Amino acid sequence: AAHAEVRRRAVSALRSINGALHELAVENDPDPNRIFDLDSEFHRTLVSWGAGPRLLVLHESIKPQTERYFRIYTSSIVDRIDVSVAEHEQIVAAIEAGDPDAAVRAVEANWHNGAERLVQAIEKLGERGSW
């Protein structure tokens, strides 16, 4: 029963964030910074609910590296944010169903697809910045 309550609260938090992201996705001229912030909040919330202390430390150590690239290129992929919203919903649905294997597959798909979207943006726009 305690696990079900934790899952319910996590699902509620994630759906709220993803709902706000969906609202931006259907706008004519969405703010790329707001999209980035909400997407980051979704992933930070997901990790905070599901990660143990060691994974949380690892995640926090690598996140700044990925955020630099995603923040720069977010404006070039705003027209595809609906895809991320749908991928996020698959993650949330799997958590809600209590299906950890499906949740892992959905998280991995979102991560790989997000990385592919980033690669396409970099190839299209060229390298930005030098870190």
C-alpha positions in Angstrom: 0.0 0.0 0.0 2.9 2.4 0.8 4.5 1.7 -2.6 1.2 2.3 -4.4 0.8 5.7 -2.6 4.4 6.7 -3.6 3.7 5.7 -7.1 0.4 7.6 -7.2 2.2 10.8 -5.9 5.0 10.4 -8.4 2.6 9.9 -11.3 0.6 12.9 -10.2 3.7 15.1 -10.2 5.0 13.8 -13.5 1.6 14.2 -15.2 1.3 17.7 -14.0 4.7 18.7 -15.5 4.1 16.8 -18.7 0.7 18.5 -19.0 2.3 21.9 -18.8 4.8 20.7 -21.5 1.9 19.5 -23.7 0.2 23.0 -23.4 3.4 24.5 -24.7 3.7 22.0 -27.5 0.3 23.1 -28.9 1.2 26.8 -28.8 2.0 28.6 -32.0 5.3 30.1 -30.8 6.3 28.3 -27.6 9.1 29.6 -25.4 12.1 27.3 -25.9 13.5 28.2 -22.4 10.2 27.2 -20.8 10.2 24.0 -22.8 13.7 23.2 -21.6 12.9 24.1 -18.0 9.7 21.8 -18.0 11.5 19.0 -19.7 14.4 19.2 -17.2 11.9 19.4 -14.4 10.2 16.2 -15.7 13.4 14.3 -15.8 14.7 15.7 -12.4 11.4 14.7 -10.8 11.5 11.2 -12.4 15.0 10.7 -11.1 14.2 12.1 -7.6 11.3 9.7 -7.2 13.0 6.6 -8.6 16.8 6.8 -8.0 18.7 5.6 -5.1 21.4 7.9 -3.5 24.3 6.6 -5.7 22.3 6.9 -9.0 21.1 10.4 -7.9 24.7 11.5 -7.4 25.8 10.1 -10.8 22.8 11.8 -12.5 23.6 15.1 -10.9 27.2 14.9 -12.0 26.4 14.3 -15.7 23.3 16.5 -16.0 25.1 19.8 -16.4 27.0 18.4 -19.4 23.9 17.3 -21.2 21.9 20.4 -20.2 24.4 22.7 -22.0 23.7 21.1 -25.3 20.0 20.6 -24.9 19.5 24.2 -23.8 21.4 25.6 -26.8 19.5 23.4 -29.3 16.0 23.4 -27.7 14.8 26.2 -30.0 15.6 24.1 -33.0 13.5 21.1 -31.8 10.4 22.9 -30.4 8.3 21.7 -33.2 8.9 18.1 -32.1 8.2 18.6 -28.4 4.9 16.7 -28.8 7.0 13.6 -29.4 8.8 14.0 -26.1 5.4 14.6 -24.4 4.1 11.3 -25.8 7.3 9.5 -24.7 7.0 11.0 -21.2 3.4 9.7 -21.1 4.6 6.2 -21.8 7.0 6.5 -18.9 4.2 7.7 -16.6 1.7 5.1 -17.7 4.3 2.3 -17.0 4.9 3.7 -13.5 1.2 4.0 -12.9 0.7 0.4 -13.9 3.5 -0.7 -11.6 5.5 -2.2 -14.5 9.2 -1.4 -13.8 10.3 -3.2 -17.0 8.0 -1.1 -19.2 9.1 2.0 -17.3 12.8 1.2 -18.0 12.1 0.6 -21.7 10.1 3.9 -21.9 12.9 5.9 -20.1 15.6 4.4 -22.4 13.5 5.1 -25.5 13.0 8.7 -24.5 16.7 9.1 -23.7 17.9 7.5 -27.0 15.3 9.4 -29.0 16.1 12.7 -27.3 19.8 12.1 -28.0 19.0 11.4 -31.7 16.9 14.6 -31.9 19.9 16.5 -30.4 22.3 14.9 -32.9 20.0 15.9 -35.8 19.9 19.5 -34.5 23.6 19.6 -34.2 24.1 18.2 -37.7 21.6 20.7 -39.1 22.8 23.8 -37.2 26.4 23.0 -36.6 28.4 23.0 -33.4 27.5 25.8 -31.0 29.9 26.8 -28.3 33.1 25.1 -27.3 33.3 23.3 -24.0 
